[in-house]
Amino acid sequence: MKKLFAIILILLPILLKSQAAGLVRLEMEAAINSDIYQVVPCREYGVLVFFETKDVAGDNLKNWHFSFYNQDLALAWEANISVVMDADYKDFGLQDSLLNLLFLNTDKVKPGTENFQIVHFNLAQAISYQSRGILPSETNFIKVLFDDDRAYLALNTDDDQASVFFIELKTAGVTSYSILYPDQNFIEDICLDTMEGHLLCLVSNFLDRRQNRMYLQALYLSGQFAYDMEISPVLDSKYLNTGKLFLLPDTSLMILGSYGGLAARIPSPNEYFGVESSGAYSTRIANKQQIFMNYYNFLEFNNLRAGVSARDFYRLQKKKVREAPEYSLNYELLVHEPIVHDSTMVLLMEAFYPEFRTVSDISYDYWGRPVTQTYTVFDGYRIFNAILAGFNYNGELTWDNSLELNLAPAGQLLKRSSYFFDGDPSLIFYNDGYRINYRVYIENTELEGFSKMDLETLKSGDKITAVGFNTMSFWYGPYFLAYGYHTILNNLVSDKNERTVFYINKIALD
């Protein structure tokens, strides 16, 4: 008991002291309903902030403004860089001081029109260059990976097919590989196996729009087929809904994801509900053989919190409880990338549901009599629970943590929570715009219950009155970046006492 008490004394200041040593905060002019700023944490080098401007830079080009800040969030340099028109920022890759950013227009474009661009930065030398090219239009971005010479891009198309693209970084030359299993295919994840020289692709296959099988397909880095194998669910009553790939130190492959008790169907374009999952699974691949398959129903988890009211909980479950072969919470999930911490595979999953509101309109018929029409309108996705699970290399669930989230529904389905390990203890948290909310665990034992820390602002008398999208990302060492949109009222200021800003706070978790 004395030992546990000593641990708690050390952990309690983790967030409460995080800003006491001196506020490090950056503010930029913004609108509360906008989401124009992009943030890329670049470890010890600093942080890159950029946004699309209104300035046309030439035929099919538009200027984006880039600003780079050091560890104290002081401006180091800034530049305007032209990017292909209508392209959105998708993701980045950082190798030592070399940063690559992918911009991609996934909409329909005219044949022969450049629709992707990779911007390359050498952060140590503060130089950059760009490469542009052509990819198929009308696609859905899944993931991009980078090595020294290439980008590896996974896209699903609007006609329910999937392809992988091998892009030469210097020339933007593209080699493509199409997934050719019968009917519909969707890439779940990709990873680089540098020891074998393979790009590994995890593919979900559907027949007649109904869930069929999951395959692992290996491609040579030049873009040719190497081998494939089916990922067997082993049990007929289980269906693998999602999967994330992770290479273990012995070069075997672990797949972690979520499973359900019913075969899912491909949702229609106007459908907001996702695939419901009963729990998590783990399977390991070595020498092209599946070694084991483990299933863990969410009801077996020790620290799971529903995070919704009893009425909401009933409403979410009643649709399928009579159909499923096993009773489960049946969450719709956003699955994060797994990591390894002290020989434990760690997987974070966020549970969500689409939220609707009822709207009533009154119109009048030919005789002038009022006619009331009531209908439902999609209000956004509500993320309500973050589930953190630890697996050993045998795929056994060794502990689980969870954190309830209280966030307004958002039109886009974006990941909102994160976690941090301070040695053995884990801290799971999210940024709601007003404060950082968190719980602290050591394996299955909760060391600190639901706690909050207010976000600091720049001026005395500041009061946050409205928030937009907010999140928190790992930066380097014990440091994180909390950022998003604030409207701030300050009655101590006589002139312009209200401001709307995009902010970045440096948070120290130590």
C-alpha positions in Angstrom: 0.0 0.0 0.0 2.8 2.4 0.8 4.4 1.7 -2.6 1.1 2.5 -4.5 0.7 5.7 -2.5 4.2 6.8 -3.5 3.4 6.2 -7.1 0.3 8.3 -6.9 2.2 11.2 -5.4 4.5 11.2 -8.3 1.7 10.9 -10.9 -0.7 13.5 -9.6 1.4 16.5 -10.9 1.7 15.0 -14.4 -0.7 17.5 -16.0 -1.3 19.9 -13.1 2.3 21.2 -13.3 2.4 21.1 -17.1 2.0 24.8 -17.6 3.1 26.2 -14.3 6.7 26.7 -15.3 5.8 29.2 -17.9 3.1 29.4 -20.6 4.3 28.6 -24.2 1.4 29.5 -26.5 1.0 30.6 -30.1 -2.1 32.4 -31.4 -3.1 33.1 -35.0 -6.2 34.9 -36.4 -9.0 32.6 -37.3 -12.7 32.0 -37.5 -14.4 29.6 -35.0 -16.1 27.5 -37.7 -13.1 27.2 -39.9 -10.6 24.4 -39.9 -7.9 25.8 -42.2 -4.7 25.4 -40.2 -2.7 22.2 -40.4 -0.1 21.3 -37.7 2.8 18.8 -38.1 4.9 18.2 -35.0 8.5 17.7 -36.1 10.1 16.3 -32.9 13.0 18.3 -31.6 13.3 20.4 -34.8 10.1 22.3 -34.1 6.5 22.4 -35.5 5.2 23.2 -39.0 2.0 25.2 -39.3 0.4 25.8 -42.8 -2.8 26.7 -44.5 -4.2 27.3 -48.0 -4.4 30.9 -49.1 -6.7 32.5 -51.6 -3.9 33.4 -54.0 -3.7 31.6 -57.3 -0.1 30.9 -58.2 -0.5 29.9 -61.9 -2.3 27.3 -64.0 -3.7 24.6 -61.7 -1.7 26.0 -58.7 -2.5 27.8 -55.5 -0.3 29.2 -52.8 -0.1 27.7 -49.3 1.6 29.5 -46.5 4.1 27.6 -44.3 5.5 28.7 -41.0 8.0 26.8 -38.9 8.4 27.4 -35.2 11.1 26.3 -32.8 10.7 24.5 -29.4 9.6 27.8 -27.8 7.0 28.4 -30.6 9.0 31.3 -31.9 8.9 31.8 -35.6 12.0 30.3 -37.4 11.1 30.8 -41.0 8.0 31.1 -43.3 7.4 30.7 -47.0 4.7 30.5 -49.7 4.7 27.3 -51.7 2.5 26.6 -54.7 0.4 23.4 -54.5 -1.8 21.8 -57.1 -5.3 23.2 -57.2 -8.0 21.7 -55.0 -5.6 19.3 -53.3 -6.0 18.7 -49.6 -3.3 17.9 -47.1 -3.4 14.2 -46.3 -0.5 13.1 -44.1 3.3 13.4 -43.5 6.4 11.3 -43.0 9.4 12.4 -41.0 12.8 10.6 -41.2 15.5 12.3 -39.2 15.4 15.9 -40.6 13.6 15.0 -43.8 9.9 15.9 -43.9 7.5 14.8 -46.7 3.9 16.2 -47.0 1.3 14.6 -49.3 -1.3 16.8 -50.9 -4.0 15.0 -53.0 -7.1 16.0 -54.9 -9.4 13.0 -54.5 -12.3 14.5 -56.6 -12.9 14.1 -60.3 -10.3 16.0 -62.5 -9.8 16.4 -66.2 -7.6 13.7 -67.8 -4.0 14.7 -67.8 -4.4 17.1 -64.9 -1.9 16.9 -62.0 -3.7 16.0 -58.8 -1.1 15.2 -56.3 2.0 16.9 -54.9 4.7 15.9 -52.4 6.4 18.8 -50.6 9.9 17.9 -49.3 11.6 19.8 -46.5 15.1 19.4 -45.1 14.5 20.9 -41.7 18.1 20.9 -40.8 19.0 23.1 -43.8 15.6 25.0 -44.1 15.3 24.1 -47.8 12.4 22.6 -49.7 11.4 21.2 -53.1 8.2 19.8 -54.7 7.3 17.0 -57.0 3.9 16.7 -58.8 2.1 14.1 -60.8 -1.1 12.3 -61.8 -3.1 9.7 -59.9 -6.6 8.3 -60.7 -9.4 10.6 -59.7 -12.4 10.0 -57.5 -10.6 8.0 -54.8 -10.5 7.7 -51.0 -7.2 8.2 -49.2 -6.3 5.4 -46.8 -2.6 5.8 -45.9 0.8 6.9 -47.1 4.3 5.7 -46.1 7.7 7.1 -47.0 11.2 5.8 -47.3 14.3 7.5 -48.7 13.3 7.1 -52.3 9.6 6.4 -52.6 6.1 7.1 -51.2 3.7 4.2 -50.9 0.1 5.3 -51.2 -3.0 3.2 -50.6 -6.3 4.4 -52.1 -9.8 3.0 -52.3 -11.8 4.0 -55.3 -15.4 5.1 -55.6 -16.3 1.9 -57.4 -15.3 -0.2 -54.3 -11.8 -1.2 -55.6 -8.4 -0.7 -54.1 -4.9 0.1 -55.5 -1.4 0.8 -54.2 0.8 3.4 -55.8 4.6 3.5 -55.7 5.8 7.1 -56.2 9.4 8.1 -56.9 10.0 11.1 -54.6 12.3 13.0 -56.9 10.6 12.5 -60.2 6.9 11.8 -59.1 7.0 8.8 -61.4 4.1 6.4 -60.5 3.8 2.6 -60.6 0.4 1.2 -59.7 -0.8 -2.2 -58.4 -4.5 -3.0 -58.3 -6.1 -5.5 -55.8 -7.9 -8.1 -57.9 -9.9 -10.3 -55.6 -13.5 -10.8 -56.9 -16.1 -8.1 -56.5 -15.3 -5.3 -54.0 -12.0 -4.7 -52.2 -10.9 -2.2 -49.5 -7.4 -1.6 -48.1 -7.4 -1.6 -44.3 -3.7 -0.9 -43.8 -0.2 -1.0 -45.3 3.2 -1.3 -43.7 6.8 -1.6 -44.9 8.8 -4.8 -44.3 12.3 -3.5 -45.0 14.0 -6.7 -44.0 12.2 -8.7 -46.7 11.8 -5.8 -49.1 8.0 -6.0 -49.1 5.1 -3.6 -48.9 2.4 -5.5 -46.9 -1.2 -4.8 -47.6 -4.2 -5.8 -45.5 -7.3 -6.1 -47.7 -11.0 -6.6 -46.8 -12.9 -8.4 -49.6 -16.7 -8.2 -50.1 -18.9 -10.4 -52.3 -22.1 -8.9 -53.5 -21.5 -6.0 -51.0 -21.4 -8.5 -48.1 -18.3 -9.1 -45.9 -16.3 -12.1 -47.2 -12.7 -12.4 -46.3 -9.5 -10.6 -45.2 -6.3 -11.1 -47.1 -2.6 -10.2 -46.5 -0.9 -9.3 -49.8 2.8 -8.7 -50.1 4.3 -6.6 -52.9 7.9 -6.1 -53.9 9.0 -2.5 -53.5 9.2 -2.2 -57.2 5.4 -2.8 -57.4 5.1 -6.5 -58.4 3.2 -9.2 -56.6 5.2 -11.3 -54.1 2.6 -13.5 -52.3 -0.7 -13.4 -50.5 -2.6 -15.4 -47.9 -6.0 -15.4 -46.3 -6.4 -14.2 -42.7 -8.6 -16.9 -41.2 -11.1 -15.9 -38.5 -10.9 -19.6 -37.4 -14.4 -19.4 -35.9 -17.4 -19.2 -38.3 -19.3 -16.8 -36.0 -16.5 -14.1 -36.2 -16.0 -11.4 -38.8 -12.8 -9.3 -39.0 -14.0 -5.7 -39.3 -10.7 -3.7 -39.1 -7.0 -4.6 -39.0 -3.8 -2.8 -38.3 -0.3 -4.2 -39.2 2.7 -4.1 -37.0 6.1 -5.8 -37.5 7.6 -7.4 -34.4 11.3 -7.4 -33.6 11.6 -11.1 -34.7 10.2 -10.0 -38.2 6.9 -11.8 -37.6 3.7 -9.7 -38.2 1.0 -8.9 -35.6 -2.4 -7.9 -36.8 -4.7 -6.1 -34.3 -8.2 -4.9 -34.9 -11.9 -5.2 -34.2 -14.3 -8.0 -34.9 -18.1 -8.5 -35.1 -20.6 -11.3 -34.9 -22.4 -10.5 -38.1 -21.2 -10.1 -41.7 -21.2 -6.4 -42.5 -22.5 -4.8 -45.7 -20.9 -2.0 -47.6 -22.8 1.1 -46.4 -24.7 3.2 -49.0 -23.3 6.7 -49.7 -26.1 8.4 -47.7 -25.7 6.1 -44.7 -23.9 7.4 -41.6 -23.8 4.3 -39.5 -20.5 2.4 -39.5 -19.7 -1.3 -38.9 -20.4 -2.5 -35.4 -17.7 -4.4 -33.5 -18.1 -6.8 -30.6 -14.5 -6.7 -29.4 -10.8 -6.8 -30.3 -8.8 -9.6 -31.9 -5.1 -10.4 -32.3 -3.4 -12.7 -34.8 0.3 -13.3 -35.6 1.8 -14.3 -39.0 5.2 -15.9 -39.2 6.7 -17.6 -42.3 3.5 -17.1 -44.2 1.6 -19.0 -41.5 -1.1 -17.8 -39.1 0.1 -18.8 -35.6 -2.9 -18.0 -33.5 -6.2 -16.0 -33.4 -7.4 -14.5 -30.1 -10.8 -12.8 -29.5 -11.7 -10.5 -26.6 -15.3 -9.4 -26.3 -15.6 -5.9 -24.9 -17.6 -7.3 -22.0 -14.4 -9.1 -20.9 -12.6 -5.7 -20.5 -11.9 -4.6 -16.9 -12.2 -0.8 -17.2 -14.6 -0.2 -20.0 -16.9 2.8 -19.7 -19.9 3.2 -21.9 -19.7 7.0 -21.7 -23.3 7.4 -22.8 -26.6 7.6 -20.9 -28.7 4.5 -20.2 -31.2 5.7 -22.8 -28.5 6.2 -25.5 -27.0 2.8 -24.6 -30.3 1.0 -25.1 -30.9 2.8 -28.4 -27.4 1.9 -29.7 -27.8 -1.8 -28.8 -31.4 -2.6 -29.6 -30.8 -2.7 -33.4 -28.7 -5.9 -33.3 -28.9 -7.5 -29.9 -31.5 -10.0 -31.2 -29.5 -10.9 -34.3 -26.0 -11.3 -32.9 -24.8 -14.8 -31.9 -23.0 -13.3 -28.8 -24.1 -10.5 -26.6 -21.8 -7.5 -27.0 -21.7 -3.7 -26.7 -21.4 -3.5 -30.5 -19.3 -0.3 -30.8 -18.6 1.6 -34.1 -14.9 2.2 -33.9 -12.0 4.4 -35.1 -8.9 2.3 -34.7 -5.5 4.0 -34.2 -2.1 2.8 -35.3 -0.6 0.3 -32.8 2.7 0.9 -31.0 5.0 -1.2 -28.9 5.7 -0.1 -25.3 8.1 -2.4 -23.2 7.2 -5.5 -25.3 3.5 -4.7 -25.1 1.5 -4.0 -28.2 -0.8 -1.0 -27.5 -4.0 -0.3 -29.5 -6.3 2.7 -29.0 -9.9 2.5 -30.3 -12.4 5.3 -30.2 -16.1 4.5 -30.0 -18.6 6.7 -31.8 -22.1 6.9 -33.1 -23.9 9.2 -35.6 -26.2 11.7 -34.0 -29.4 13.1 -35.5 -31.7 15.9 -34.6 -35.4 16.3 -35.3 -36.5 19.2 -37.4 -40.1 20.3 -37.9 -41.4 22.6 -40.7 -44.8 24.1 -41.1 -46.2 24.6 -44.6 -49.8 25.3 -45.7 -52.0 23.4 -48.0 -54.2 24.7 -50.8 -56.9 25.7 -48.2 -54.4 27.5 -46.0 -54.4 24.9 -43.3 -51.0 24.3 -41.5 -49.3 21.0 -42.3 -46.4 20.0 -40.0 -43.6 17.9 -41.5 -41.1 16.3 -39.2 -37.8 14.7 -40.3 -34.4 13.9 -39.0 -31.1 15.7 -39.9 -27.6 14.3 -39.5 -26.0 16.4 -36.7 -22.5 14.8 -36.8 -20.5 12.0 -35.3 -20.2 11.8 -31.5 -17.1 10.1 -30.1 -17.9 9.0 -26.5 -15.3 6.5 -25.4 -11.6 5.8 -25.8 -10.4 2.3 -25.2 -6.7 1.5 -24.7 -5.7 -2.2 -24.8 -2.4 -3.9 -24.2 -1.4 -7.2 -25.8 1.7 -9.3 -25.3 3.5 -10.9 -28.2 1.4 -14.0 -27.8 -1.6 -11.8 -28.6 -3.0 -12.1 -25.1 -4.9 -9.1 -23.7 -2.9 -8.2 -20.6 -4.7 -4.9 -19.5 -7.2 -2.3 -20.7 -8.0 1.3 -19.9 -10.7 3.6 -21.0 -11.7 7.3 -20.9 -15.2 8.8 -21.5 -15.3 11.7 -23.9 -17.8 14.6 -23.8 -17.5 16.3 -27.1 -20.0 18.0 -29.4 -20.8 16.0 -32.6 -18.6 16.8 -35.6 -19.3 16.6 -39.3 -16.0 14.8 -39.9 -15.0 11.6 -38.2 -11.6 12.5 -36.8 -9.6 10.9 -34.0 -9.8 12.9 -30.8 -7.9 11.1 -27.9 -4.4 10.0 -27.3 -2.2 8.5 -24.6 1.3 8.7 -23.0 3.4 6.3 -21.0 5.4 7.7 -18.1 7.3 4.4 -17.5 4.8 1.8 -16.6 1.8 4.1 -15.9 -0.3 5.2 -18.8 -2.2 8.4 -19.2 -5.1 8.6 -21.6 -6.5 12.0 -22.5 -8.3 14.4 -24.9 -8.5 18.1 -25.4 -12.1 19.5 -25.5 -10.9 23.1 -26.1 -11.4 24.3 -22.5 -9.3 21.7 -20.7 -7.3 18.5 -21.0 -9.3 15.6 -19.6 -7.5 12.4 -18.5 -7.2 9.3 -16.4 -4.1 7.6 -15.1 -3.6 3.8 -15.0 -1.0 1.2 -14.3 -2.1 -1.8 -16.3 -5.6 -2.6 -15.0 -5.4 -0.4 -11.9 -6.7 3.1 -12.0 -4.3 5.4 -10.2 -6.1 8.7 -10.8 -9.8 9.0 -11.7 -11.3 11.4 -14.3 -9.4 14.7 -13.9 -9.2 18.0 -15.8 -6.6 20.7 -16.4 -7.7 24.1 -17.8 -5.9 25.4 -20.9 -4.1 28.6 -20.3 -4.5 31.6 -22.6 -2.2 34.6 -23.2 -3.7 37.5 -21.3 -5.0 38.0 -17.8 -8.8 38.2 -17.8 -9.2 35.9 -20.8 -12.3 33.8 -20.8 -12.9 31.1 -23.5 -16.5 31.6 -24.7 -16.6 29.2 -27.7 -14.4 26.4 -29.2 -14.1 24.8 -32.6 -12.2 21.6 -33.4 -9.5 20.8 -30.8 -7.0 18.1 -30.4 -3.6 17.2 -28.9 -0.6 15.5 -30.5 2.7 14.1 -29.3 5.7 16.5 -30.1 8.9 15.2 -28.5 10.2 13.9 -25.2 7.5 14.6 -22.6 6.0 17.4 -24.7 2.7 17.5 -26.5 0.9 20.2 -28.6 -2.7 21.1 -27.7 -4.2 23.1 -30.5 -7.5 24.2 -32.0 -9.9 27.2 -32.2 -10.9 29.6 -29.4 -13.1 32.6 -29.2 -11.9 34.6 -26.2 -13.6 37.4 -24.3 -11.5 39.8 -22.2 -13.4 42.6 -20.4 -10.1 44.0 -19.1 -9.3 45.1 -22.6 -11.0 48.3 -23.7 -10.4 47.9 -27.5 -11.2 44.7 -29.3 -12.1 42.7 -26.2 -13.1 39.6 -28.2 -10.8 37.6 -30.4 -11.1 34.3 -32.3 -7.8 32.5 -32.8 -6.1 29.3 -33.8 -4.0 28.4 -30.8 -1.1 26.0 -30.0 -0.2 25.3 -26.4 3.0 23.5 -25.5 2.1 20.9 -22.8 4.7 19.1 -20.7 3.7 15.7 -19.4 6.5 15.2 -16.8 
